[in-house]
Structures are given as C-alpha cells and as structure tokens.
Amino acid sequence: MKFSTKAIHAGNEPDKETGAVNVPIYATSTYADEAFGVSKGYDYGRTINPTRVRLEENLAALENGKFGFAFSSGMAATHAVGTLLGKGDHVIVSQNVYGGTYRIFEKIMRKLGLDFSWIDTSEEKLIKSTLKPNTKMIFVETPTNPMLTLTDLEMISAVAKAHKLISVCDNTFMSPYFQNPLDMGIDIVLHSTTKYINGHSDAIGGCVITSSPDIAEQLKFIQNSVGAVPSPFDCYLVLRSTKTLALRMARHNENAIIIANEIEKNFKDKIVRVMYPGLESHPQHALAKKQMRGFGGMISIDLGSLENAVKFFNALKIFSRAESLGGVESLVCHPVSMTHGAVPKEEREKFGLTDGLVRLSVGCEDCEDLLEDIKNALGKI
Ligand SMILES: *Cc1c(COP(=O)(O)O)cnc(C)c1O
C-alpha cells in the first residue's frame, strides 16, 4: 500500500460495533471485566486505550515499522528512548539537535549516570573516534534544527550494527512522508507529533516506532511505567491529521522550494546564507536527494546580525513570531532567543547558530502571499 492510502486507512478501520468511519474518542480511565478474571483485553487507561492503539497502528504503518508508541510530547518520547539505557552508558548525539533534546540529556539524564558526546554525526570518522567501550546508542536528528545539516542514515545504521549500538533518528523535520529511517536500517524512529504529523498547532504529542520486538517490549514497559501518555482526545486529533499528511507535506515542500530559491537568487545583498536541503548550494544536497523524497518546509537564513534579525522579524505580517513548526500556518522563530536558549553560546557558535539566524516554518498558504511578506521584510534590512 502506498503512503496516502496507509495514512487514511491504517488504524482507521470502521468501528466494529457501529460502523463509525472515524475512530471514536474512548474517554475512559478503566474497563469493566465481564466476570472474575475475564476481561476484553483492556484493563486501565494508562496501559491501553483503543483510540491510542489505533493511532499507534497508523503511525507505525507510516514509518514502515511493526510497533508504534504514542507519548504525551516529543520530549516524553525522547525520554522513553533515553530510558532504554542506564547508568554508565554512553550516547553519541548529533551536535545541533532540538534544544530540548540537549536539555533532557545534559540536565536530567546525565544526573542519572548517562554520558553524552555531542558531535557532527555527518562525519563517519568522527563517530568512530568518539566510540567508547560503553557506547550503547547513537542518536541523530536529520536534518538538524535549525542548521538543516544532514546525516547519512545508511552510514549510521552500518556503524551502529558493526558496534552493536542502538541507532535512533528524530525524524520530526521530514515526517514519514519524506523520510523513513527504519527502511535505511535505523532501529528506532521518533517524532514530535506536535509538528508536521499533527500539523494544525493544536496538540502536543510524540511517538516512537521500531520493528524490533525486543525494543518494543521495553518501550511498552516504559510507556506504562512512566505514564507519559497522550489523552484519547489528543490521539484522535493526531489520527485525524495524518489523513492529510501527504497533502500538507507536498504543499510545505513546494512553497519552501520556491521561497528558498527566491531568497538565494534575489536577496544576496541582504543575507549571509540560506540553508535549505533542496538548494543546490546546500553542501549535502546530493545526500538529501538520496535519502529523502522531498526537502520539507524548514528554511534557515543567516541575516548577519541580531539587529537585522529583529528588523526582519518585526516586519513580517503573515509569518507569526512563534516557537514550534510544521503547522499549516507559517511561523518565524529566532532560535538563539527562543528554542535554543538552553544551548551555551560557545556550543552553538561552533556549529554556526549565530545571533542573526532566523528559521522559517513555511506553511500551506498561497506561496505568492508568503513571498510578498518575505520580500517586504527583507527590504527593511
Ligand atoms: C519539537 C521537537 C521536539 C520536542 O517535541 P515536543 O512535542 O515539543 O515535546 C523534539 N525534536 C524535534 C526535532 C522537535 O522539533
């Protein structure tokens, strides 16, 4: 089955009892047994909820995985993956991941005895020289936020297999529509469903998908034990949203390609550089074409200084000034003051996250309107 068919039908079979074509919101915390010791397979709402089960089936199908787990946020999903490890374990992580990933690993999991190395995971040699006897996991985000640096997922899975590491990819930026890490040999894929998967900026959520029965069993245990599960209503929202994921992603991609090219071609004097994997000038454009089926809706622009970033920011009319990304509405974010405040200045400047960097989440509006908004704002610099 192809992507849109799966998105619309996986987990969305009509309700057995009534034929309802939409999965009902099972707002229940517990389930009655038919008799002593005789249940219908449902016991308690943290452990299992039918709306959540359907969402998990849907998300697993979209990532070509066997097992899906929904969480109350992307960070809860990341936490669950981190909890697969224990005291004394070492993890190699992409250096410019989502700011919250840096925070949970460094400020929470390090206290519990885990060790992290933050490196440019696009460099195979660097990964190999960072391996320690206690390295257990390699955690990558590709493309990264907000520098849009890519990591070769087949290379990561080969290194992970050779050294018996668990490989993890945060696939939030591409969504399963454009990139399927499990198909490239990665063990675990995770998403903040808050972003493209839900796509309507009205719910916080996360998910983890794997095809490994062993990892799935541990994740199921962690999900139930920690209890960071989404509400049945939020599961319903996300399940509704994936039905249009293909349509939305195609539009995000189409708009972003036009906008990135326009800025690069006609506003050279206003910017230092535009970062977008779909541009031929992107240093990893060839890799982008190899492992992704599109380039997504995220564009980062280095405007040279904080002063320029502020001018651009305040002149935008359609792009809302907000954290987050992946919704149908276009957003603009200033990572240094908004999403990446937790990353120390020396750390972020190492990978080019400067004060003048702004990040666009290109939405599904009419491209002409978005272009006019951007041209006008660049004109103010
Ligand atoms: C937003 C985001 C997260 C965290 O997800 P929440 O739903 O906000 O907890 C993790 N990774 C990436 C790439 C993100 O963009």
The ligand as a MOL file (V3000), in Angstrom:
LIG
                    3D

  0  0  0     0  0            999 V3000
M  V30 BEGIN CTAB
M  V30 COUNTS 15 15 0 0 0
M  V30 BEGIN ATOM
M  V30 1 C 9.5700 19.9950 18.9370 0
M  V30 2 C 10.6250 18.9860 18.7700 0
M  V30 3 C 10.8710 18.0400 19.7690 0
M  V30 4 C 10.1310 18.0480 21.0830 0
M  V30 5 O 8.7900 17.7870 20.9420 0
M  V30 6 P 7.6220 18.3590 21.8960 0
M  V30 7 O 6.4020 17.7970 21.2980 0
M  V30 8 O 7.7130 19.8400 21.8680 0
M  V30 9 O 7.9060 17.8310 23.2730 0
M  V30 10 C 11.8390 17.0840 19.5220 0
M  V30 11 N 12.5480 17.0730 18.3700 0
M  V30 12 C 12.3370 17.9680 17.3940 0
M  V30 13 C 13.1330 17.9060 16.1420 0
M  V30 14 C 11.3820 18.9630 17.5590 0
M  V30 15 O 11.1820 19.8670 16.5870 0
M  V30 END ATOM
M  V30 BEGIN BOND
M  V30 1 1 1 2
M  V30 2 1 2 3
M  V30 3 2 2 14
M  V30 4 1 3 4
M  V30 5 2 3 10
M  V30 6 1 4 5
M  V30 7 1 5 6
M  V30 8 2 6 7
M  V30 9 1 6 8
M  V30 10 1 6 9
M  V30 11 1 10 11
M  V30 12 2 11 12
M  V30 13 1 12 13
M  V30 14 1 12 14
M  V30 15 1 14 15
M  V30 END BOND
M  V30 END CTAB
M  END
